[in-house]
Amino acid sequence: MHSFLYYYLIFINCVAFAAYGADKAFARLHSWRVPEIWLLLLAALGGSAGAFIAMQLFRHKTLHFKFIFGVPLIFFLQVAVISYFFYKG
């Protein structure tokens, strides 16, 4: 069960990182954008670390309140939940 979780977290964080990077590239091109709800949803589904790293690396969504506080909050909540279940058993 733990190995599935590890692979899932690696996958979803890579997807979140790529989505934030793609959205930044689309923004520069004045093209179609990834909806903010999808970016936040990827973070909430376990991709918060990838989302946060992409925010810092690409300097993307760093002026939006819901991203500045939301993504780190989601990350810390996810770490707390994973830690609880990991150390519980």
C-alpha positions, -999 to 999 in steps of 0.1 A, spaced: 0 0 0 28 24 8 45 19 -25 13 28 -44 11 60 -23 47 69 -32 42 64 -69 9 83 -68 26 113 -50 55 113 -75 30 112 -104 6 139 -91 35 162 -81 50 159 -116 16 166 -132 11 197 -109 46 209 -117 41 206 -154 6 222 -152 20 253 -134 49 255 -159 26 252 -189 3 278 -175 32 302 -171 43 295 -207 7 300 -219 5 333 -200 36 346 -217 21 337 -251 -12 353 -242 -28 320 -250 -53 297 -234 -47 293 -197 -50 264 -172 -80 274 -150 -70 283 -115 -94 258 -100 -75 230 -118 -42 243 -105 -55 243 -70 -72 209 -74 -39 194 -85 -24 207 -53 -53 194 -32 -50 160 -48 -15 155 -35 5 177 -58 11 206 -34 49 201 -33 52 201 -71 29 231 -72 49 251 -47 82 243 -63 68 253 -97 54 286 -82 89 295 -70 108 283 -100 86 298 -126 76 328 -104 40 320 -112 9 328 -92 31 343 -65 10 374 -62 -24 356 -58 -35 353 -22 -52 319 -27 -20 305 -41 5 322 -17 -13 308 14 -34 281 -1 -8 259 -16 15 259 15 -15 253 37 -26 223 16 10 210 17 12 211 55 -22 195 59 -12 167 35 21 162 54 1 160 87 -24 135 73 3 113 57 24 114 89 -6 104 110 -14 74 89 23 64 84 32 66 121 -2 53 133 3 17 122 
